[in-house]
Amino acid sequence: MYGYMNSNSAAVQTGRTDGVKTASGSEESNTDGKHACKYRGIENPWGNVYKWCDGITFDGTKIYICLDPNHYVSENMAAPYFYVGERADGASYLKEISYFDKFPALGYASSVSGGSDSTYYCDYAVAYGGTVLCVGGYWYYGTFGGLWSWYGSLDASSAGSSDGGRLCYKPL
């Protein structure tokens, strides 16, 4: 699936795939990048707008995470946030992900040079400067976006029409 990200002029409203009766698909085309898609029930997991990721903070190349949603604070490096590893420093197509020793299910871009839109992860990663993480790409991003498209050069005060979020339900 291409996702809604092929040089489109603006974001689309949430709910565009409500009429799709299967768990994955698009209201019209999965391959042209001009229509919203859903994958396993999640609408626009990549494309349309960047999705902000709470609980992750960068300090240069250092990565800090917090596992307790009750304590998410952007740009925090103090407890309950803790250091988990280093990220790459640069911007290019993602070549390699390194997993954190303490949390092998989590990882971050460790190499952003040597990949392309047809090799390795095939998505673009921006891993420098900022203090917060956005993922997925946005409506105009083209082949740069995708499931592994990470954008880590924004600060918590950044705002734009290409930035968004995803509501999540976590049972008690």
VOZA-309136 format. One line per field, with one value per residue (C-alpha): x, y, z; residue number from 1. Coordinates in Angstrom, 1 decimal, padded with zeros to 4 digits. Layout:
<recs>
east <- c(X	...)
north <- c(Y	...)
up <- c(Z	...)
resi <- c(NUM	...)
</recs>
This chain:
<recs>
east <- c(000.0	001.3	-000.7	-001.9	001.4	001.9	002.4	-001.1	-002.0	-003.4	-004.2	-007.5	-009.9	-009.9	-012.6	-011.9	-011.5	-014.7	-016.4	-013.6	-015.1	-011.9	-009.2	-006.7	-007.4	-008.3	-011.6	-010.4	-006.7	-003.9	-001.2	-001.6	-000.8	-003.9	-006.2	-006.3	-005.5	-005.9	-003.7	-005.1	-007.7	-005.4	-006.1	-003.1	-000.4	002.0	001.2	-001.5	000.2	003.3	002.3	003.9	005.4	005.1	007.6	010.7	013.1	016.4	019.4	021.7	022.3	021.2	017.8	015.6	012.3	009.6	007.4	004.7	002.2	001.2	004.7	005.2	006.8	008.4	012.1	012.6	015.7	015.3	013.6	011.3	012.9	016.1	018.8	018.5	021.0	022.2	020.6	022.3	023.2	022.1	019.3	018.9	017.2	017.2	019.7	019.9	018.0	019.7	017.7	018.2	019.9	017.3	014.3	015.0	011.5	012.4	015.0	016.0	017.8	021.5	022.5	020.9	023.3	023.7	020.0	017.6	014.0	014.4	016.9	017.0	014.0	013.2	012.0	013.6	014.9	015.8	017.9	019.5	018.8	015.4	014.2	011.0	010.0	007.4	006.8	005.2	005.6	002.9	000.6	003.3	006.2	006.2	008.6	010.3	007.5	006.3	006.2	009.9	009.9	011.2	011.5	013.5	014.5	011.5	011.2	008.2	007.2	007.1	003.7	002.6	-000.3	001.8	002.0	-000.7	-001.2	-003.1	-005.5	-004.8	-006.9	-005.1	-007.3	-006.7)
north <- c(000.0	003.4	005.4	009.0	010.6	011.1	014.9	015.6	019.2	018.8	016.2	014.3	014.0	010.9	008.4	008.2	004.4	003.7	002.3	-000.3	-003.5	-005.5	-005.0	-003.6	-001.7	001.6	003.3	003.4	002.5	001.0	001.9	005.5	007.4	009.6	007.7	007.0	003.4	001.3	-001.6	-004.1	-001.6	001.4	004.3	005.9	004.2	006.1	009.1	011.8	013.4	012.7	010.9	012.3	009.6	010.3	008.9	009.4	012.3	013.0	014.9	015.1	011.5	010.1	008.5	008.5	006.7	006.6	003.5	005.1	007.2	009.1	010.7	011.6	015.0	016.2	017.0	015.3	013.4	013.0	010.1	008.3	008.7	006.7	006.5	003.5	004.1	006.3	007.3	008.0	011.5	012.5	012.2	009.6	006.3	004.0	001.2	-000.2	-000.4	-001.3	-002.7	-001.5	-004.0	-003.5	-003.5	-005.7	-005.0	-001.3	000.2	003.3	004.3	003.5	004.0	006.5	006.2	003.5	002.7	003.8	003.8	000.2	-001.3	-002.1	-000.4	001.8	004.7	008.0	008.8	012.2	011.6	014.8	018.0	017.7	016.4	014.6	011.8	011.8	008.8	007.8	010.8	013.2	013.8	015.2	013.0	010.5	007.6	009.1	008.0	004.7	002.4	003.0	006.7	008.4	012.2	013.2	016.8	018.6	020.1	019.9	023.4	022.6	022.8	022.5	021.2	018.1	017.1	015.1	012.2	009.1	008.4	005.1	003.2	001.4	-000.7	-000.3)
up <- c(000.0	-000.9	001.7	001.2	000.3	-003.4	-003.8	-002.5	-001.6	001.9	004.6	004.5	007.4	009.6	008.7	005.0	005.2	007.3	004.3	003.6	004.8	005.2	007.8	005.2	002.0	000.5	-000.5	-004.2	-004.8	-002.7	-005.2	-006.4	-003.2	-003.7	-001.3	002.4	003.4	006.4	007.5	010.0	011.0	011.5	009.2	007.5	009.6	007.2	005.1	005.5	008.5	010.7	013.9	017.1	019.4	023.1	025.6	023.4	023.8	022.0	023.4	020.4	019.4	022.9	023.1	026.3	026.7	029.4	029.7	031.9	029.9	033.0	033.0	029.3	029.1	025.9	026.0	029.4	030.1	033.9	035.6	034.9	031.4	031.0	028.4	026.0	023.2	020.3	017.1	013.8	012.9	009.4	006.9	004.1	003.3	006.3	006.1	009.6	012.8	016.1	018.9	022.5	024.8	027.6	025.2	022.2	020.8	020.4	018.2	016.3	013.1	013.5	009.9	007.5	004.6	002.0	001.6	-001.2	-002.1	-003.4	-000.9	002.8	004.6	001.5	003.8	004.6	008.1	009.4	012.6	013.7	015.6	017.2	020.5	019.6	017.1	014.3	012.1	008.8	006.5	005.3	002.3	000.1	001.1	-001.8	-001.7	001.4	003.7	004.9	008.0	008.7	007.9	011.1	011.5	014.5	013.8	015.4	018.8	021.1	020.2	016.5	014.8	011.2	009.1	008.3	012.0	013.8	016.2	016.8	019.7	021.4	023.8	026.6	028.9	032.6)
resi <- c(1	2	3	4	5	6	7	8	9	10	11	12	13	14	15	16	17	18	19	20	21	22	23	24	25	26	27	28	29	30	31	32	33	34	35	36	37	38	39	40	41	42	43	44	45	46	47	48	49	50	51	52	53	54	55	56	57	58	59	60	61	62	63	64	65	66	67	68	69	70	71	72	73	74	75	76	77	78	79	80	81	82	83	84	85	86	87	88	89	90	91	92	93	94	95	96	97	98	99	100	101	102	103	104	105	106	107	108	109	110	111	112	113	114	115	116	117	118	119	120	121	122	123	124	125	126	127	128	129	130	131	132	133	134	135	136	137	138	139	140	141	142	143	144	145	146	147	148	149	150	151	152	153	154	155	156	157	158	159	160	161	162	163	164	165	166	167	168	169	170	171	172)
</recs>
